[in-house]
Amino acid sequence: MTTLSLARRPFVEITDLRLRLWPVLLAGALMQGVLWPARELARAIAHRHAYLRWPARGRSLVGLALAIGVGMGVLMLAADYWPQLAAHRAPAADYGRTPGGIAGWLAVMACSGLCEEPIFRGLLVGLLTALVPGRLRVGRVDLPVAGVLVALLFGLAHYESFRVDPLPLAIAQQLYAFAFGLVYVWLMERSRSLLAAVVAHGVGDAVEVGAVVWLQAAWGGH
């Protein structure tokens, strides 16, 4: 009988090592070059922008956010589909034909605020509040300049509408996105939290999609 024996590999082994100091120093410098500005920026945002937290009791404004979200959904429906609504035709949008597909779209829209508000009103407003301080008051409404700038960016984020929609509808979407961005930052400042902005954003998107699906069923849309 022939017995095969396999060579044992050492428990710890280093192979093909060419240790040089300068790559290690370069990696350390790059690490510090990335971490230091990020750390200082995070400190500035945390110092000036303390909305990334749960609202205090009695200040959530969730009820107001729900009402605002419903109004936003109706406004978006009118702005996005007024030609079809005026002609008493079902809005032309494909949100699925099965209960599962429709439920999926509604869930995605309801979660839009949770996905977008931490970025726009959380990160970007916090960043610009630290770098571009100042406030803008119009009548009794007083908002940070950073919030106004981010509302403009929020409108521009919907640029895709200029490729897929007629010009008047695309312009309308830019205008209401900018206006909604101002409302979201107002809710955030009033409640000292992102929760109300998240609720209003998600409810608005879900209400519009739900209304479109209902009109398609009522008016025979496909």
C-alpha positions, 0 to 999 in steps of 0.5 A, a space after each residue: 500500500 502506498 501512503 500519500 502525505 501532504 506537506 503541512 503549511 505553516 499556521 502563519 505565512 508571509 509570501 512575496 513580501 517587499 516591505 517599503 516605507 514610502 507606500 505606508 507613509 503615502 497611505 497614512 497621508 491619504 487617510 489623514 487627508 480624507 478623514 480630517 476634512 470629513 471629521 471637521 465637516 461632521 463636527 460643523 454640521 452637528 454643531 449647527 444642524 441638530 435635526 437628525 434626531 427624534 422630535 421632542 414630545 409634542 413637537 413632531 408635527 406628524 398630524 400637520 405633515 400628514 395633512 400637508 402631504 395629502 395636499 401635496 399629492 393632490 397638487 402634484 396630481 393636478 400639475 402632472 396630469 391636468 390635460 388628462 384630467 381636463 379631458 376626463 381621461 385616466 392619467 397615463 402612468 404605468 403603476 402595475 395592474 396587479 394588486 401586488 404591483 400596485 401595492 409595491 408602487 405605493 410602498 416605494 412612494 411612501 418610503 420616498 421621504 425616508 430615502 430622500 429627506 436625510 439626503 436633502 434636508 439632512 445632509 445637504 442643508 446641514 452642510 450648507 448651513 455650516 458653509 453658507 450661513 444666513 437666513 431669509 425672511 419673507 413675511 412671517 416665514 423665516 428659513 435658512 438660506 441653506 434650505 432655500 438653496 437645497 430646495 432649488 437643488 431639489 427641483 433641479 434633481 427632477 430634471 428628467 421631466 424635461 426629457 419625458 414631459 411637455 415643457 409646461 408640465 416639466 416647468 410645473 414639476 420644477 416649481 412645485 418641487 422647489 416649493 415642497 422643498 421649502 415646506 420640508 425645511 420649514 417642517 424640519 425647523 419647526 419640529 427640530 427633526 426630520 420626521 415631519 418632512 419625511 412623513 409629508 414627502 412620503 404621503 404626498 408621493 403615495 397619495 398622487 400614485 394612489 389617486 392615479 391608480 384609482 382614476 385609471 380604475 374609475 375611468 378605464 385607464 390601462 
